[in-house]
Amino acid sequence: MKEQIISVLEQIRPFLQRDGGDVEFVDYTDDDKIVFVKLQGHCAGCPHAQATVKGGIEAILREQFPGAVEAVEAVN
């Protein structure tokens, strides 16, 4: 599952990079079905970072992996 999540994140990264940001995969927990990511660049300090994580990254991963991804959390 981790490899599949990383593959989708690789597809998302160019959109974040266009705005000077980026996303890095940190971990995935099978038990809780939570993906942990680290925002980088402009995304790390952006006031809209939570919207990017929840409304963008989480929405895409939940759509791609229904039942396997319940949430995405940003870590520092």
Backbone hydrogen bonds in HBPLUS format (Angstrom, degrees):
<---DONOR---> <-ACCEPTOR-->    atom                        ^
c    i                          cat <-CA-CA->   ^        H-A-AA   ^      H-
h    n   atom  resd res      DA  || num        DHA   H-A  angle D-A-AA Bond
n    s   type  num  typ     dist DA aas  dist angle  dist       angle   num
A0005-ILE N   A0001-MET O   2.95 MM   4  6.25 157.7  2.00 156.6 162.7     1
A0006-ILE N   A0002-LYS O   2.91 MM   4  6.15 163.4  1.94 153.1 157.8     2
A0007-SER N   A0003-GLU O   2.99 MM   4  6.16 150.8  2.08 140.4 148.3     3
A0008-VAL N   A0004-GLN O   3.17 MM   4  6.49 153.7  2.24 145.6 151.0     4
A0009-LEU N   A0005-ILE O   2.92 MM   4  6.22 161.5  1.95 154.4 160.2     5
A0010-GLU N   A0006-ILE O   2.92 MM   4  6.14 146.6  2.03 147.0 155.7     6
A0011-GLN N   A0008-VAL O   2.98 MM   3  5.13 131.2  2.23  99.8 113.3     7
A0012-ILE N   A0008-VAL O   3.15 MM   4  6.52 136.6  2.34 142.4 154.7     8
A0012-ILE N   A0009-LEU O   3.06 MM   3  4.96 127.4  2.35  93.7 107.8     9
A0013-ARG N   A0009-LEU O   2.91 MM   4  6.07 149.4  2.01 153.4 161.1    10
A0015-PHE N   A0012-ILE O   3.04 MM   3  5.81 137.0  2.24 125.2 134.9    11
A0016-LEU N   A0013-ARG O   3.03 MM   3  5.23 119.4  2.42 104.3 119.1    12
A0017-GLN N   A0013-ARG O   2.84 MM   4  6.03 159.2  1.88 160.6 167.8    13
A0018-ARG N   A0014-PRO O   3.10 MM   4  6.20 139.7  2.26 138.2 146.1    14
A0019-ASP N   A0016-LEU O   3.06 MM   3  5.49 144.5  2.19 107.1 117.0    15
A0021-GLY N   A0016-LEU O   2.91 MM   5  4.98 154.6  1.97 141.7 135.1    16
A0020-GLY N   A0017-GLN O   3.02 MM   3  4.87 163.7  2.04 106.4 108.5    17
A0042-HIS N   A0020-GLY O   2.85 MM  22  5.33 170.7  1.86 127.8 128.0    18
A0022-ASP N   A0040-GLN O   3.14 MM  18  4.91 125.1  2.46 130.1 122.9    19
A0040-GLN N   A0022-ASP O   2.90 MM  18  4.91 161.1  1.93 136.4 134.6    20
A0024-GLU N   A0038-LYS O   2.89 MM  14  5.07 147.1  2.00 138.2 148.9    21
A0038-LYS N   A0024-GLU O   2.82 MM  14  5.07 153.5  1.89 145.1 153.7    22
A0026-VAL N   A0036-PHE O   2.85 MM  10  5.28 154.2  1.91 155.9 149.2    23
A0027-ASP N   A0036-PHE O   3.22 MM   9  5.08 157.5  2.27 128.9 132.0    24
A0036-PHE N   A0027-ASP O   2.75 MM   9  5.08 175.3  1.75 155.3 154.9    25
A0029-THR N   A0034-ILE O   2.97 MM   5  5.43 158.1  2.02 148.7 155.6    26
A0033-LYS N   A0029-THR O   2.71 MM   4  5.28 131.0  1.95 138.8 153.0    27
A0070-GLU N   A0033-LYS O   2.73 MM  37  5.33 172.9  1.73 151.2 153.8    28
A0035-VAL N   A0071-ALA O   2.93 MM  36  6.32 164.3  1.95 150.6 154.1    29
A0073-GLU N   A0035-VAL O   2.83 MM  38  6.26 160.0  1.87 164.0 170.9    30
A0037-VAL N   A0073-GLU O   2.94 MM  36  6.29 159.8  1.98 155.5 161.4    31
A0075-VAL N   A0037-VAL O   2.84 MM  38  6.12 154.5  1.90 161.9 169.7    32
A0044-ALA N   A0041-GLY O   3.14 MM   3  5.64 140.0  2.31 110.3 119.6    33
A0046-CYS N   A0043-CYS O   3.38 MM   3  5.01 154.8  2.45  94.6 101.9    34
A0049-ALA N   A0046-CYS O   3.13 MM   3  5.25 157.7  2.18 115.9 115.1    35
A0052-THR N   A0048-HIS O   3.00 MM   4  6.33 149.5  2.10 150.5 160.0    36
A0053-VAL N   A0049-ALA O   2.92 MM   4  6.22 158.0  1.97 152.9 158.2    37
A0054-LYS N   A0050-GLN O   2.87 MM   4  6.00 176.1  1.87 156.2 156.8    38
A0055-GLY N   A0051-ALA O   2.75 MM   4  5.09 135.4  1.95 126.0 140.2    39
A0056-GLY N   A0052-THR O   3.15 MM   4  4.92 133.4  2.37 111.4 121.7    40
A0057-ILE N   A0052-THR O   2.96 MM   5  6.40 158.2  2.01 163.9 166.5    41
A0058-GLU N   A0053-VAL O   2.72 MM   5  5.88 161.4  1.76 162.4 169.1    42
A0060-ILE N   A0056-GLY O   3.04 MM   4  6.20 161.7  2.07 154.0 158.8    43
A0061-LEU N   A0057-ILE O   2.98 MM   4  6.19 170.7  1.99 157.1 159.7    44
A0062-ARG N   A0058-GLU O   2.86 MM   4  5.95 162.2  1.89 155.5 160.4    45
A0063-GLU N   A0059-ALA O   3.07 MM   4  6.14 149.0  2.17 138.7 147.1    46
A0064-GLN N   A0060-ILE O   2.90 MM   4  6.13 157.2  1.95 151.2 157.8    47
A0065-PHE N   A0061-LEU O   2.86 MM   4  5.88 149.4  1.96 145.6 153.4    48
A0068-ALA N   A0065-PHE O   2.99 MM   3  5.32 152.6  2.07 124.4 132.7    49
A0069-VAL N   A0065-PHE O   3.19 MM   4  5.93 139.0  2.37 176.1 166.1    50
